Amino acid sequence: MREQIIQLLRDEVAWAGSLLIMPGVRAETAPRTRHGTTEMEQLHLGIRECRACPLGITRKHMVFGEGNPEALVMFVGEGPGAVEDETGRPFVGPAGELLTKIIGAMGLTREDVFIANIVKCRPPGNRDPHPEEIAACIGYLHAQIDAISPKVIVTLGRIASQTLLGDATPIGRLRGAFREYRGIAVMPTYHPSYLLQNPSKKRDVWEDIKKVMDVLGLPLQHA
């Protein structure tokens, strides 16, 4: 599906004639992937105009994702909430503030990682995305992962973890051990919004994150 999406969008990018830059990255300093930023630019353009499911009609802003297109670690959540829908940026509400703190505890910033979601448009009322909505959107995430080629993916919460891994095991049993997606290490863990309601689970998430840090070679003294 990724190849079909990229092929369909190439003509649109050539016609548009303008460089699309990831949010927060200046054009003259935008990092290049080994294939250039072309794939991400094409994806951004395609998702911006996407109406493949009803979420594309009800959204205010498409939330493509943001960060370093050469990131070693990628965080994948479920979908945009109300604040994200207003701003067009991922994880900027209360759960996003907690995710930013987790990233900071790793000794990194949001500019060092890439943050995305299973679906790019907000489900009304912050409900779970429906299976048909996930099916319509998941190819974009697969293409983002292929373009970034991270060393580790951290899936945040039940829907992100079960969808990417194709495993219906409850998140409480999925988390804590590395899984694999197309040769990439995946660490499932709890969603930050769940941690806001269940602070006692923060220790579990930190144990998961320490395993990610070990794979990335990050020093633990940042804890």
N, C-alpha and C positions, 0 to 999 in steps of 0.2 A: 504493500500500500504506500509505503514511503516513497518508492521510486515513481509511482504514478502521480503522487502529489507534487513532487519536485518537477517532473516533466511538464505537468499542466501549468505550473506557475512560471516556468522559465520565460515564456513569451510575454507574460504580464510584467515581469521585472524589466525585461529589455524595453518594453513600451513605456514603462513608468519613467525610466531614465534617471532615477534618483536613488541615492544610497540610503538604505534604512539602517539605522544604528540602534543597537540595543539600548534600552532606557538607561540613562546615566553615563553613557560612554560617549565621549566627544569624537567627532568624525575623524579628526586628524590623528588621534591616538588609539583608535579602536583596535584591539588585539585581533590578530588573524588566526583562524584555525588552519590546519594543514591544507584544507581545501579552500581557504579564504572564508570570509563571512557570507559567501553567496548563498549557501543552503539556508542559513538562519534568516537572511533577508527575504528569500523566497517564501519561507514559511510564514514570516511575519505578515507579508502582503496577503498571502492566501487566507490566513486565519482572520485577518482584519475584515475581510469581505465574506467570511463563511456564514452560510445560513443552512448548514446541513441538518440542523435540528432546531426545535423551537427556542432553545436558549439563545441562539443567535439573533432572534427577534426581540426577546424580552430584555436582553442585557442593555446596560448603559455603555459599558466599555468592555472590549475584549481584553483579557489579561494574559498576555503572551508568556510572561516570565521575564526575569531579568538577572543580570550578573555577568560573570566572566564566561565568554563562549569557549574558553580553553580550561574551564574549571576542572580540578581533580575530583571534586565532590559535588554532587547534585542533590538537592532536596526536592522531593516531590510530594505535594499535598493532594487534597481531594478536589477542591474547586474554590473559586473566588467567593468571598462573603460580601456584605453590603459595602464596607469601606473599600475593598478591592475593586468592586464594581464602579464605585464613584471615581476612583483614582486611576484605574487601569494598571495598578501595580500589585504584585502578589504579596501576601502576608504583611500587611501594613496595619491591621487592626490589633486588638489586644493579644491574640495568638501570635501575630507577627512580631510584636515586641518581645515576646518570650522566645521565639525562634531566633531573633537577632541576638539575644543574650546567650543562647546556646551556642550559636556560631562564634560569638565573642569569646566564650569560655574555651573554645577550641584554639584560640589564638588567631582567628580569622575574622574577616569582615564580610558583609554581604557582597562586596565587590569582588571577593576572592572566590565565591561559590556561584552556582547557578540555581535559582529557585523557580520551580514551575508547578503545574497542577495537572491532574488527570483530565479535567475539563477546563476549557479556557473562558467559559462564560458562567455567570452566577446562576445557579438553580434558584427559582423564586422561593422566598421564605427561608433560604439557607437549608432547604431539604437536601437529602442525598441525591446525587445525580441518578437518573434512571438508566437502566442497562442500554437502552437504545441511544441515549445521549453520550454515554461513555463510548459505545461502539462507533459513533459518528466522529468522535474527537480523538480517540486514542492514537490514531495514526500520526497526528501532529506531535504528540509526546514522543512516540517511537523515533520520529525523524529528528527531533531535538536531541535525544540521547545519542543517536547515531552521529550527528554533527559535532556534538561536544565531546563524546567519547570519554566520559569521566572514569576515574579509577574506582570510585565508590558511589553508589546511589543510596541515599537515606529516604525510605518511604515513610511518610508521616500519617499514621492512622490506618484504620481497617480498610477503607475503600482503596486508598492508594496502594497499600501493600498487597491486598488480594488481587487487585486488577493487574498490576504490573507483573506479579509472580504467577498469576493464573492459579491461585491456591485459596480455597475457601476456609482454610484453617483460621480460627479466631485470632485476632491480633495479640491477645495475651499469650498465646502459644507460639505465634510466628516470631515475635520480637526476641531479641537477645542473641540470635545466631545468624551468621551470614547465609544468605541464599544467593542465587545467581540469575541474572538476566542477560542472555546473549554474551556470556563470558565476563560480565561485569559483576563485581561483588555488590550485593544489596543487603542493607541492614534495615529491616522493618522495626519501627518503634512507635510509641504512642504519639498522637497528634497534639500539638501545643494547646489546642482548645480543650482537650481532655485533661491535660495537666492543670489548667486553670480551675477545673472543677474537682480534680483529684490530685492535690499537691503531693500526696504521699507517693505518687508514681514518678515524681521527678528523679528520684534516685535510680529507678530502673532505666529511665531514659539516659541518664548520665553514664551508667554502666555500658549501655549500648554505644553511646557516642565515644567513650574511651576506646572501645574496640575499633571504631572507625579511625580514630586518631592514630592508633597503633599501625594500622594498615597504611595510612598516609605518611607515617613517620613524623607525626607532630608531637612535640614534647608535652608531657602531662602536667608540667608545673603551671600551665595556664589555668588549671582548674581553680 
